[in-house]
Amino acid sequence: MKKFYFKQRAVNKPKLPYFTLIIAVIILIIAIASLLFVFHNKPSSVSHSETSQSSSQVHNQPREHKDYRIQYSNSSLIKRSTLNTALKKAGLFDFNYLLNTSDDGGNDAKILVYYNQANQQLIFKFYQNGYQSGMDYQIGGYDLQKQTGIHGLQPSAFNSLPLVYTWENLQTK
């Protein structure tokens, strides 16, 4: 077998390694400057009408003592924080919904919440706007242990239970 020997030749490299570095730096500076120019001159994504609309929504939030009234009772039976957490999970702290009189709103005039301490349940009585008597209501509930809603309750579900929370719509008075 014949051996091949390769001659090593020196490759003529340009003796200007700084030249390519300088070109790369210039290209990088141009790219950064053009990006800064584009983003600096870009119009803001929120228009004036959107800003005024969102600020008016903040001012139109329902306010206690003006739009609705909350009254806590028998606070020695259940902690207010426990009650409020359960009411939030049950959707009873969505005051925009409760005050909404359209078909997709709560249309509520008054909500009474009773506490069943033995079963760890909250029982709700919903009075819709325009109710005529104390017997004109709907019933719902919330199980504090299972953290789920209770359906199919009978009117006797809140008999002799202590009232712990009252929400009243002041806009309909």
C-alpha positions in Angstrom: 0.0 0.0 0.0 1.3 3.3 -1.0 1.4 6.1 1.6 0.2 9.5 0.7 1.8 12.5 2.2 -0.1 15.8 2.1 1.8 19.0 2.1 0.5 21.6 4.5 0.3 24.9 3.0 -0.3 28.1 4.8 -3.6 29.6 3.9 -3.5 33.2 3.2 -5.8 34.7 5.8 -6.5 38.4 5.5 -4.5 40.2 8.1 -7.5 42.3 9.0 -9.4 40.4 11.7 -10.5 43.7 13.2 -12.2 44.6 9.9 -14.9 41.9 10.3 -15.3 42.8 14.0 -15.8 46.4 13.1 -18.4 45.6 10.4 -20.3 43.3 12.9 -20.4 46.0 15.5 -21.7 48.6 13.0 -24.4 46.2 11.8 -25.4 45.5 15.4 -25.6 49.3 16.2 -27.8 49.9 13.2 -30.1 47.1 14.1 -30.5 48.3 17.7 -31.0 51.9 16.6 -33.7 50.9 14.1 -35.5 48.8 16.8 -35.4 51.7 19.2 -36.8 54.0 16.6 -39.7 51.7 15.7 -40.7 51.0 19.3 -40.3 54.6 20.4 -42.5 56.0 17.7 -45.2 53.2 17.9 -48.6 54.7 19.1 -49.8 53.5 22.4 -52.1 50.5 22.4 -54.8 52.2 24.5 -56.7 54.9 22.8 -58.3 57.9 24.6 -61.8 56.4 24.3 -60.7 53.1 25.8 -59.1 55.0 28.7 -62.1 57.1 29.4 -64.4 54.1 29.2 -62.3 52.0 31.6 -62.1 54.9 34.1 -65.9 55.4 33.9 -66.3 51.7 34.6 -64.3 52.1 37.8 -66.5 54.9 38.9 -69.7 53.0 38.1 -68.8 50.1 40.4 -71.6 49.5 42.9 -70.9 51.1 46.3 -72.1 49.9 49.7 -74.6 52.3 51.4 -75.3 53.9 48.0 -76.3 51.0 45.8 -76.6 48.2 48.3 -76.5 47.5 52.0 -74.9 44.6 53.8 -75.7 43.6 57.4 -74.0 40.9 59.4 -75.9 39.2 62.3 -75.1 36.5 64.8 -71.3 37.0 64.2 -70.5 34.7 67.2 -71.8 31.7 65.2 -69.6 31.9 62.1 -66.5 33.9 61.4 -67.0 36.8 59.0 -64.0 35.7 56.9 -65.5 32.2 56.5 -68.9 33.6 55.6 -67.4 36.1 53.1 -65.3 33.3 51.4 -68.3 31.1 51.1 -70.5 33.9 49.7 -67.8 34.8 47.1 -67.6 31.2 46.0 -71.4 31.1 45.8 -71.3 34.2 43.6 -73.0 36.5 46.1 -70.3 39.1 46.2 -70.7 39.8 42.5 -72.7 43.0 43.2 -72.8 44.0 39.5 -74.6 40.8 38.7 -76.9 41.0 41.7 -78.0 44.6 40.9 -78.4 43.9 37.1 -82.1 43.9 36.3 -81.8 42.5 32.8 -82.6 38.9 31.9 -79.0 37.8 32.3 -78.6 39.5 35.7 -79.5 38.6 39.2 -82.3 41.1 39.5 -82.3 40.7 43.3 -83.9 43.0 45.7 -82.8 41.2 48.9 -80.8 38.1 49.9 -81.1 36.6 53.4 -78.5 34.0 54.5 -79.1 31.6 57.3 -76.6 29.4 59.0 -77.1 25.7 59.7 -74.3 25.1 62.2 -75.0 21.3 62.6 -74.7 20.6 58.9 -72.2 23.4 58.1 -74.4 24.9 55.5 -75.5 28.4 54.4 -79.2 28.6 53.2 -80.1 31.5 50.9 -83.4 33.2 50.4 -83.5 35.3 47.2 -86.1 38.0 46.8 -86.3 39.3 43.3 -87.1 42.9 42.4 -90.9 43.5 42.6 -91.6 40.8 45.1 -95.0 41.2 46.7 -94.8 39.3 50.0 -92.4 37.5 52.4 -93.4 34.3 50.7 -92.2 35.4 47.3 -88.6 34.0 47.2 -86.3 31.4 45.8 -84.1 29.1 47.9 -80.4 28.1 47.4 -77.6 27.0 49.6 -73.9 26.4 50.0 -72.2 23.5 51.8 -69.2 24.8 53.7 -67.5 21.4 54.1 -67.9 20.2 50.5 -67.6 23.8 49.1 -70.4 23.2 46.6 -73.9 24.6 46.0 -76.9 22.9 47.4 -80.0 22.5 45.2 -83.5 21.2 45.8 -83.9 22.7 49.2 -87.4 23.0 50.7 -88.8 26.1 52.4 -88.4 24.3 55.8 -84.6 24.3 55.2 -84.1 27.6 57.0 -86.8 27.2 59.7 -85.4 28.2 63.1 -82.0 28.9 61.7 -80.2 32.1 62.7 -79.9 34.9 60.1 -76.2 35.7 59.6 -76.1 38.0 56.5 -78.5 40.3 54.7 -77.9 42.0 51.4 -80.3 44.6 50.2 -80.6 46.4 46.8 -81.0 50.2 47.5 -81.4 51.1 43.8 -85.0 49.6 43.7 -86.3 51.5 46.8 
